[in-house]
């Protein structure tokens, strides 16, 4: 049985970022991926948002750290991530109770600025300057100038390649069948190949969808998570249309971005069909109709835009409060877990990888990770 200091399970962006951070600090690391790098939620077409604006307040310190890291990654990794900072406008058209109403904007700005997030309120005249073509009923926008986008598969592979360059071992098509704590404090991983791999100092479980099964089998821990595959649509803009910033809407499930190829990418959290047993997604025509209706109501210039493609092939896990679980397994302090990303894992990944490495090497939970415990969502063992 081969031994290594740290084993990272999962070749998505969080796992690859963690392996790179550990290897960069001199640790012996093996990264295991059941399929291929970026084959899960860290893959797929288009661009992924890298935003700090609008985050849950508990995520802001972690998101703010990630915001500092993103512009440096191409140089640090030696590979392109496709990162581009073009700012984000979140639009507000009505006053309703709660954070989706425009009267909440001063409070939101104060909270975000207190966390070091640059943001400003844009009135209607300012919105017309920043992004012509916004619907007439929009009254205000919240602008976060340092938000951006990046290529998710390219970023994942860049982290993995850089980790390999620092001495880490990356093994694709190597599925973990189970994990077993040993009496000496190490953890043994049983592989589907029949081999066994001992982690002498720690295991980082970053395999997302596979984590509930692994923890259920190993220690009987039940995680209240569910899987969903966000449906993504690509449309062709009319001649002369330009999207100057990412566009979101406070009360609509809509996020609008430009792709490198010049199409417009629509997302925002609406899930299509997804079968957790087979890992296969199916597009939902009703979701497509709702997305196009929201697009027309927000950016009328794109009303009737030709649909180029619809994708529903990648699933993420979600928690009831829509922030991730980043914690150690109860009774197994050397097993670290990152799951339940709720659509936020990609943007946070550079900071999460850094924090995981700090925790694993120093044995002390970083302050940025304190809100993301198992306990808060009622994870536990069957009675």
Secondary structure, 3 states (H helix, E strand, C coil): CEEEEEEEECCCHHHHHHHHHHHHCCCCEEEECCCCCCCCCCCCCCCEEECCCCCCCCCHHHHHHHHHHHCCHHHHHCCCCCCEECCEEEEECCCCCCCCCHHHHHHHHHHHHHCCCCCEEECHHHHHHHCCCCCCCCCEEEEECCCEEECHHHHHHHHHHHHHHCCCEEECCCCEEEEEECCCCCEEEEECCCCEEEEEEEEEECCHHHHHHHHHHHHCEECCCEEECECEEEEECCCCCCCCCEEEECCCCCEEEECCCCCEEEECCCECEEECCCCEEECCHHHHHHHHHHHHHHCHHHCCCEEEEEECCCCEEECCCCCCEEEEECCEEEEEEEECCCCCHHHHHHHHHHHHHHHHHHCCCCHHHCCCCCHHHCCEECC
